[in-house]
């Protein structure tokens, strides 16, 4: 099976739960701030560490400080895919639910990949997995990380336009 065809099958089966679609609709549609971690654009195996100084995300030999567990889980998704620059929801109460949805989408995509490539060699499965990760990375990077800080241009009782 060709990689393009497999990726299209995964995208079709996931529908609105396709990871870049979730990122676009659930994250970038709201107020966000951009975040950058210095990692190479390839698949990583990040891990969350509980240290005396708080929670850290370890990617390779590099550690990134995280304010809470929900943010660390959210960042781990992008680190796993090798995405260095992404948007983080400004409202921290929404991060945990979004991280759950993104992780579920990733796992479902991998499950579909395994089902679709059943009977293939390990080498061809790894090639298909890399192609899937590259496609997801490219689509998320096309959506972009947004601005460094959100604009506070809403009218409030204290600040009238």
Helices and strands as residue ranges (DSSP letters): H 3-14, G 15-17, H 19-22, I 23-27, E 32-36, E 47-51, E 54-59, E 62-66, H 69-81, E 85-89, G 92-94, H 95-116, H 122-143
